[in-house]
Amino acid sequence: MTVSLVQAEPSLTFPETLEALAPPPSLLPGESLKGYQILRHAILAELEPGSAIEWLLAIDIVELSWEIQRYRLLRHRLLEKSRQRAIADALNLIDVMGIAEDARDDARRYTELNAHAWRYDKEAAIEIEGRLASFGHEDTCSIRMSSCMRASCTSCSRD
């Protein structure tokens, strides 16, 4: 979606001669144009750029600030998903142990569903964390470490 920055925020007097220096925002699906405009307006109002160099720097600050927010959200989602995977791995060690070989795939699917429930259902999370604690996972440090390691490996392997 491309939007002229001058049209999007008429309260900011962006010099027409410099408009080509400010590309339209590159938003990803699900990102808010209004949120971007609010951030942009706040930064430009604070910096009050006057010269072409000041405008270029201000635009860079806006873009970098938006990207920082984007990467924070991405990092949070990656760690959250990795933690869910680590919970599933811990549950597999507990729940799949002793199950007949022909039933293990089904058992693993159930642990995946339980890990998903752990992520989204507070009552399920309490029950699962209690079960993990009863099997010696009282300190979730190992699960946290596993999820961080998994997130690091996932991000490295995609580079």
Order of alpha helices (4+ residues) and beta strands (2+ residues): alpha-alpha-alpha-alpha-alpha-alpha
